[in-house]
Amino acid sequence: VGFFNDAWNILKCAGTQMVVYWVCAYANEQHNLGAELTIDPKGTSFYKALMLESCQGVVQILNREVHEDVDGNDLLLCREAILFERIWCCFEAFTVLKSDCVPSLLMDVATIDENGEAVVLTEGLSPGEQQLPGTMQWDPKFAREANFPTSLLFHGLRARLESGQASVDDDRRRILNSIAGVSVAALDDEPPSEHANYRTVNAKLHGLWAETAWPLCVRNHADICELGLPDALKADVTRKTLRLHFNRQKTTMDYFNDDRLCELSRGLPPNLEVLQLGLAGCQSDRGLVTFAHAIEELKALATLHLDFRSNRNIGDRGFQSLGHALTCLPNLEDVNLMLEATSVSSSRLSMLCHGLSKCDALRKLDICVGITSVGGAGCEGLAETLRFPRLEHLQLRLGACNVTDGFMSRTAQGLEGAKALRVLDLAVTNTPIGNEGILALSTVLPTLVCLDTFNLTICSCKGIQDSALRACLIAVARCGTLRKLKIC
């Protein structure tokens, strides 16, 4: 715990509240364990601590192998990762994975690396990393997790909670029966050797380990399929959310390539509702085509965020396949496509727009095609796809593209029916837009009866004069629901 605490303190952002740990072995009253350990595992202080509102999650501390030289012989004193052999630790994992807490309980993993230093795999970003700008959050995570021993991953990916043992067999029976959902009166019966709850929680555990370990394995050139990551992730059929990031701010993860994307595509759980991926490493269309075919099957998907930033290797087939995949996802409500500094062109953007035009349930759309060869025709085509009756949030970032007044006119026309729009964020920095475009946008603003937030970024747009900006401000003043305004 001391090792882990030192590592975690490094991860915290300045001013973060002190981290407090509840350690079962020290927290129970050792002279009155009968009162602490009731027949029902859910009545123990162990379980109650996990259910406290202040509890954020658990730390699985995995030991390394312990050896000792005895008369010249190498004697193994302790196997590595014995946590998964202990029934109370298994019950802890079950409780976290089956919890209905909001926000959900986290499960981090800590051990020591080959140099005896603490290393932590966190579920998602640490508090300190979350405070960094979006494009810089993942570099520190990749760096601090780099030395996590790959050998330990096998144990988490193959753990069977029902195989846990206890020094007191009553504990084993009661915990397994509790997991199986039997009545309190039957907790002392011999538990079933197999049960649907065992399978469900094992699949959730393996899926969590696969998600947490995937970027580490990619970075360390581990054999993804040999470890079984795709199978483990796909088998987690109750999983609703998957967030993985393989982009780096300083240098792209060049080891995340088409083969890696194909492996990830094979592992997508079938019932996902939220999918957020950073995919800067596509070498060609092959990986994206495979990925696009895979997401076509995710019929429950409501949120899709894809970050291809700085990837200049995707061609027509890749964009066409992704556009077609969008037409197969009837429940999409939130789409975020980061295409800044990529190989997207006007024609390729049109392929994506065709898919987006079929997303009738769309409520939130965020597209960035800045610093690309997208021209006026492509931007105008994008504007024509904005006729979504349920659209509430629209963010378009088109800086340093050949955005013309025609784009603004088409955008205004597309928004005429957006009666539910609450947030409008347009960034057209360093583009040829002039007075005509701003005036066209001004005509539609007062008709957006639910508009709460309006941001317009027009830096270095030399064709815009003060008269057009005054007209825009007058139009904004007529938006009775507007609370937040930023024009720069």
C-alpha positions in Angstrom: 0.0 0.0 0.0 2.9 2.3 0.8 4.4 1.7 -2.6 1.1 2.3 -4.3 0.4 5.4 -2.3 3.7 7.0 -3.3 2.9 6.3 -7.0 -0.7 7.6 -6.7 0.5 10.8 -5.0 2.5 11.5 -8.2 -0.6 11.0 -10.3 -2.8 13.4 -8.3 -3.3 16.9 -9.4 -2.4 19.9 -7.2 -5.0 20.4 -4.5 -6.6 17.0 -4.9 -8.0 15.7 -1.6 -5.9 13.2 0.3 -6.4 9.6 -0.7 -7.6 7.4 2.2 -7.4 3.6 2.1 -9.5 1.0 3.9 -7.4 -2.1 4.5 -9.5 -5.1 5.6 -6.8 -6.8 7.7 -6.3 -3.7 9.8 -9.8 -2.3 9.8 -11.6 -5.3 11.4 -11.6 -5.7 15.1 -9.2 -8.6 15.4 -10.3 -9.4 19.0 -14.0 -9.6 18.0 -14.0 -11.0 14.5 -17.3 -12.7 15.1 -19.0 -9.3 15.1 -17.1 -8.1 12.0 -17.6 -11.3 9.9 -21.3 -12.1 9.8 -22.8 -15.2 8.1 -23.9 -13.0 5.2 -20.9 -11.6 3.4 -23.0 -8.5 2.5 -23.4 -7.8 6.2 -19.6 -7.6 6.9 -17.7 -4.4 7.4 -15.7 -5.5 4.3 -18.8 -5.2 2.1 -20.1 -2.1 3.9 -16.8 -0.2 3.3 -17.2 -0.8 -0.5 -20.7 0.6 -0.4 -19.8 3.8 1.4 -20.6 6.9 -0.6 -17.0 8.0 -0.2 -15.5 4.8 -1.7 -14.2 5.5 -5.2 -13.0 1.9 -5.9 -10.5 -0.7 -5.1 -6.8 -1.3 -5.7 -5.8 -4.9 -6.6 -2.2 -5.3 -5.4 -0.5 -8.1 -7.2 2.5 -9.7 -5.7 5.5 -10.8 -7.7 7.1 -14.3 -7.2 9.1 -14.6 -4.1 12.2 -16.8 -4.2 14.8 -17.8 -1.7 18.2 -19.5 -2.1 18.3 -22.5 0.2 21.6 -24.4 0.1 22.2 -23.4 -3.5 18.7 -24.3 -4.6 16.2 -21.7 -5.8 13.1 -22.2 -3.7 9.8 -20.6 -4.7 8.2 -19.3 -1.5 5.2 -17.5 -3.1 3.5 -17.6 -6.5 2.8 -14.3 -8.2 -0.7 -12.8 -8.2 -2.1 -14.9 -5.4 -4.8 -12.3 -5.0 -7.0 -14.3 -7.5 -6.7 -17.4 -5.3 -8.2 -15.7 -2.2 -11.9 -15.8 -1.9 -12.3 -12.5 -0.1 -10.4 -10.7 -2.8 -12.6 -12.4 -5.4 -15.7 -11.2 -3.5 -14.2 -7.7 -3.5 -13.9 -7.9 -7.3 -17.4 -9.3 -7.7 -18.8 -6.5 -5.5 -17.1 -3.8 -7.6 -18.1 -5.3 -11.0 -21.7 -5.9 -10.0 -22.1 -2.6 -8.2 -24.8 -0.2 -9.2 -23.0 2.8 -7.7 -23.0 6.1 -9.6 -20.3 6.8 -10.6 -19.3 3.2 -10.9 -16.5 1.9 -8.6 -13.1 1.9 -10.2 -10.6 -1.0 -10.2 -6.9 -0.1 -10.4 -4.0 -2.6 -10.4 -0.7 -2.1 -8.6 2.5 -4.1 -8.4 6.2 -3.5 -8.5 8.3 -3.6 -11.6 11.7 -5.2 -12.3 13.4 -2.3 -10.5 11.3 -2.6 -7.4 9.3 0.5 -8.2 5.6 0.8 -7.8 3.7 0.8 -11.1 0.0 1.4 -11.4 -2.5 0.5 -14.2 -5.5 2.8 -13.7 -9.0 2.3 -15.1 -9.0 5.3 -17.3 -7.0 8.5 -16.5 -5.8 9.5 -13.1 -7.1 12.7 -11.5 -4.0 14.6 -12.4 -4.1 13.5 -16.1 -7.7 14.5 -16.3 -6.7 18.1 -15.6 -4.4 18.3 -18.6 -5.5 19.5 -22.1 -7.3 16.8 -24.0 -4.4 16.0 -26.5 -1.9 15.8 -23.6 -3.8 13.5 -21.2 -2.6 10.2 -22.5 1.2 10.6 -22.8 1.7 10.5 -19.0 -0.5 7.5 -18.6 1.4 5.6 -21.3 4.7 6.5 -19.7 3.8 5.5 -16.1 2.3 2.2 -17.1 5.1 1.2 -19.5 6.9 -1.0 -16.9 4.0 -3.0 -15.7 5.0 -6.7 -15.9 3.2 -8.3 -18.9 3.4 -11.7 -17.2 0.9 -10.6 -14.5 -1.7 -9.9 -17.2 -2.3 -13.6 -17.7 -3.6 -14.0 -14.2 -6.2 -11.3 -14.5 -7.3 -12.4 -17.9 -7.8 -16.0 -16.8 -9.0 -15.6 -13.2 -12.0 -17.6 -12.1 -13.6 -16.1 -9.0 -15.3 -19.3 -8.1 -11.9 -20.9 -7.7 -10.9 -18.7 -4.8 -10.0 -20.4 -1.5 -10.2 -19.4 2.1 -8.4 -20.6 5.3 -11.9 -21.0 6.7 -14.1 -23.0 4.3 -17.3 -21.5 5.7 -16.1 -18.2 4.1 -15.7 -19.8 0.7 -19.2 -21.4 0.8 -20.9 -18.3 1.9 -19.2 -16.0 -0.5 -19.8 -18.2 -3.5 -23.5 -18.7 -2.5 -23.8 -15.0 -2.1 -22.4 -14.5 -5.6 -24.9 -17.1 -6.8 -27.7 -15.1 -5.2 -29.0 -17.8 -2.9 -31.1 -16.9 0.2 -29.3 -16.1 3.5 -30.7 -19.4 4.9 -28.9 -21.4 2.3 -25.5 -19.6 2.6 -23.9 -22.6 4.4 -24.9 -25.1 1.8 -22.3 -26.3 -0.7 -22.2 -23.7 -3.5 -22.9 -24.6 -7.1 -19.7 -25.5 -9.1 -21.1 -23.5 -12.0 -23.5 -20.6 -12.1 -24.5 -17.8 -14.6 -23.4 -15.2 -12.1 -19.9 -16.7 -12.0 -19.7 -16.5 -15.8 -21.0 -13.0 -16.0 -18.6 -11.5 -13.4 -15.7 -13.5 -14.8 -16.4 -12.1 -18.2 -16.6 -8.5 -16.8 -13.3 -9.0 -14.9 -11.6 -10.3 -18.0 -13.0 -7.5 -20.1 -11.9 -4.9 -17.7 -8.4 -6.3 -17.6 -8.4 -6.4 -21.4 -9.4 -2.8 -21.7 -6.9 -1.6 -19.1 -4.0 -3.7 -20.5 -4.6 -3.1 -24.2 -2.6 0.2 -24.7 0.2 -1.3 -22.5 0.4 -4.4 -24.6 0.5 -2.4 -27.8 3.2 -0.1 -26.5 5.3 -3.1 -25.4 4.8 -5.1 -28.6 3.1 -7.9 -26.7 1.2 -10.6 -28.6 -2.4 -9.3 -28.3 -4.0 -12.6 -29.5 -1.7 -14.9 -27.5 -2.8 -13.0 -24.4 -6.4 -13.4 -25.5 -7.4 -9.7 -25.3 -9.8 -9.8 -28.2 -11.6 -12.8 -26.9 -11.7 -11.5 -23.4 -13.1 -8.1 -24.4 -15.7 -9.5 -26.8 -17.0 -12.1 -24.3 -17.9 -9.2 -21.9 -21.4 -9.0 -23.4 -22.8 -6.8 -20.6 -20.2 -4.1 -21.3 -21.8 -0.8 -22.5 -18.8 1.5 -22.7 -15.3 1.1 -24.3 -12.7 3.9 -24.2 -9.2 3.3 -25.6 -6.7 5.7 -26.8 -3.6 5.0 -28.9 -2.7 8.5 -29.9 0.3 10.3 -28.5 1.0 14.1 -28.4 4.7 13.9 -29.0 5.1 10.9 -31.2 2.3 8.8 -32.7 2.1 5.3 -31.4 3.7 3.9 -34.6 3.3 0.4 -33.1 -0.5 0.8 -33.3 -0.9 -0.2 -37.0 -3.5 -1.8 -39.2 -2.9 -5.2 -37.6 -3.5 -3.8 -34.2 -6.7 -2.1 -35.4 -7.9 -5.4 -36.9 -7.2 -7.1 -33.6 -9.2 -4.5 -31.7 -12.1 -4.8 -34.3 -12.4 -8.5 -33.5 -12.7 -7.8 -29.8 -15.5 -5.2 -29.8 -18.2 -6.3 -27.4 -21.6 -6.7 -29.2 -23.8 -4.6 -26.9 -21.7 -1.4 -26.8 -23.6 1.9 -26.4 -20.5 4.2 -26.1 -17.3 3.7 -28.1 -14.5 6.3 -27.9 -11.2 5.5 -29.6 -8.0 7.3 -30.5 -6.7 5.8 -33.7 -3.8 7.7 -35.1 -1.9 4.6 -36.3 -3.7 3.4 -39.4 -1.1 2.6 -42.0 -3.6 2.2 -44.9 -7.3 1.6 -45.6 -7.1 -2.0 -44.5 -7.4 -1.4 -40.8 -10.2 1.1 -41.0 -12.2 -1.0 -43.5 -12.1 -3.9 -41.0 -13.0 -1.6 -38.1 -15.9 -0.1 -40.1 -17.3 -3.5 -40.9 -17.1 -4.4 -37.2 -19.0 -1.4 -35.9 -21.8 -2.0 -38.4 -22.9 -4.8 -36.0 -23.1 -2.6 -32.9 -26.8 -1.8 -33.3 -27.1 -0.4 -29.8 -24.3 2.1 -30.3 -25.4 5.6 -29.3 -22.1 7.4 -28.9 -19.2 7.2 -31.3 -16.0 9.3 -30.9 -13.1 8.6 -33.2 -9.9 10.5 -33.2 -7.8 10.1 -36.4 -5.8 13.3 -35.8 -2.6 13.6 -37.9 -3.2 10.4 -39.8 -2.5 11.0 -43.5 -2.6 7.3 -44.6 -6.4 6.8 -44.9 -7.7 6.7 -48.5 -11.1 6.6 -50.3 -11.9 3.0 -49.2 -11.4 3.8 -45.6 -13.6 6.9 -45.5 -16.2 5.2 -47.7 -16.4 2.2 -45.4 -16.7 4.4 -42.3 -19.5 6.4 -44.0 -21.4 3.3 -44.8 -21.0 2.0 -41.3 -22.7 5.2 -40.0 -25.8 4.3 -42.1 -26.0 1.0 -40.2 -26.2 2.5 -36.7 -29.9 3.7 -36.2 -29.4 4.7 -32.6 -26.5 7.0 -32.9 -27.1 10.2 -30.9 -23.5 11.5 -30.4 -20.8 11.6 -33.1 -17.4 13.1 -32.7 -15.0 12.8 -35.6 -11.5 14.3 -35.1 -9.9 14.5 -38.6 -7.5 17.4 -38.1 -4.4 17.2 -40.2 -5.5 14.0 -41.9 -5.9 12.9 -45.5 -9.5 13.8 -45.6 -10.5 15.8 -48.7 -13.8 17.3 -49.9 -14.8 14.0 -51.6 -13.9 11.9 -48.6 -15.7 14.2 -46.3 -18.7 13.8 -48.5 -18.6 10.1 -48.0 -18.8 10.6 -44.2 -21.6 13.2 -44.7 -23.6 10.7 -46.6 -23.5 8.3 -43.6 -24.3 11.1 -41.2 -27.3 12.2 -43.2 -28.9 8.8 -42.3 -28.5 9.3 -38.5 -32.0 10.6 -37.8 -31.5 10.2 -34.0 -28.5 12.5 -33.9 -28.5 15.0 -31.0 -24.8 15.9 -30.8 -22.3 16.4 -33.7 -18.7 17.4 -33.4 -16.5 17.4 -36.5 -13.0 18.8 -36.8 -11.4 18.9 -40.3 -8.9 21.7 -39.6 -5.6 21.9 -41.5 -6.7 19.6 -44.3 -7.3 19.9 -48.0 -11.1 20.1 -47.5 -12.3 22.8 -49.8 -15.5 24.9 -50.2 -17.5 22.1 -51.8 -16.7 19.7 -49.0 -17.6 22.2 -46.3 -20.8 23.1 -48.1 -21.7 19.4 -48.4 -21.1 19.1 -44.6 -23.5 22.0 -44.0 -26.2 20.4 -46.1 -26.2 17.3 -43.7 -27.2 19.4 -40.7 -30.9 18.9 -41.1 -31.3 16.8 -37.9 -34.6 17.5 -36.2 -33.3 16.5 -32.8 -29.9 18.2 -33.0 -29.0 19.9 -29.7 -25.2 20.4 -29.9 -23.2 21.3 -33.0 -19.5 21.9 -33.0 -17.7 22.4 -36.3 -13.9 23.1 -36.4 -12.7 24.0 -39.9 -9.7 26.2 -39.2 -7.2 26.7 -42.1 -9.6 25.1 -44.6 -10.9 26.7 -47.7 -14.2 27.6 -46.0 -16.2 30.1 -48.1 -19.3 32.2 -47.5 -21.2 29.5 -49.2 -20.5 27.2 -46.3 -22.0 29.8 -43.9 -25.1 30.2 -46.1 -25.6 26.4 -46.3 -25.1 26.1 -42.5 -27.7 28.7 -41.9 -30.1 26.9 -44.2 -29.4 23.6 -42.5 -30.1 25.1 -39.1 -33.4 26.5 -39.9 -35.2 23.4 -38.7 -32.9 22.9 -35.6 -35.5 24.0 -33.1 -33.9 21.9 -30.4 -30.3 23.3 -30.8 -28.8 24.5 -27.5 -25.1 24.7 -28.3 -23.6 26.1 -31.5 -19.8 26.3 -31.8 -18.2 27.3 -35.1 -14.5 27.7 -35.5 -13.4 29.0 -38.9 -10.0 30.5 -38.1 -7.8 31.6 -40.9 -10.4 31.0 -43.7 -11.7 33.1 -46.6 -15.1 33.7 -45.0 -16.3 37.3 -45.4 -19.2 39.6 -44.6 -21.7 37.6 -46.6 -21.1 34.5 -44.6 -21.5 36.2 -41.3 -24.6 38.0 -42.4 -26.1 34.7 -43.6 -25.5 33.1 -40.2 -27.0 36.1 -38.4 -30.3 35.6 -40.1 -30.8 32.2 -38.6 -29.6 32.9 -35.0 -32.9 34.5 -33.8 -34.9 31.5 -35.0 -33.0 29.1 -32.7 -35.5 29.3 -29.9 -33.5 27.0 -27.5 -30.0 28.3 -28.1 -28.1 28.5 -24.8 -24.5 28.8 -26.0 -23.0 30.4 -29.1 -19.3 30.4 -29.8 -17.8 31.8 -33.0 -14.1 31.8 -33.7 -13.0 33.9 -36.7 -9.4 34.8 -35.9 -7.4 35.8 -39.0 -10.5 35.9 -41.2 -9.5 39.1 -43.0 -12.6 39.4 -45.1 -14.9 40.1 -42.1 -15.6 43.7 -41.4 -17.0 45.4 -38.3 -20.4 46.0 -39.9 -21.0 42.3 -40.3 -19.9 41.6 -36.7 -22.3 44.3 -35.5 -25.2 42.6 -37.4 -24.2 39.3 -35.8 -24.3 40.8 -32.3 -27.7 42.4 -33.0 -29.0 39.0 -34.1 -27.5 37.4 -31.0 -29.3 40.0 -28.8 -32.6 38.7 -30.2 -31.9 35.2 -28.9 -33.9 35.3 -25.7 -32.6 32.0 -24.3 -28.9 32.7 -24.8 -26.7 32.6 -21.7 -23.2 32.1 -23.0 -21.6 34.0 -25.9 -18.0 34.0 -27.1 -16.9 35.7 -30.4 -13.2 36.0 -31.0 
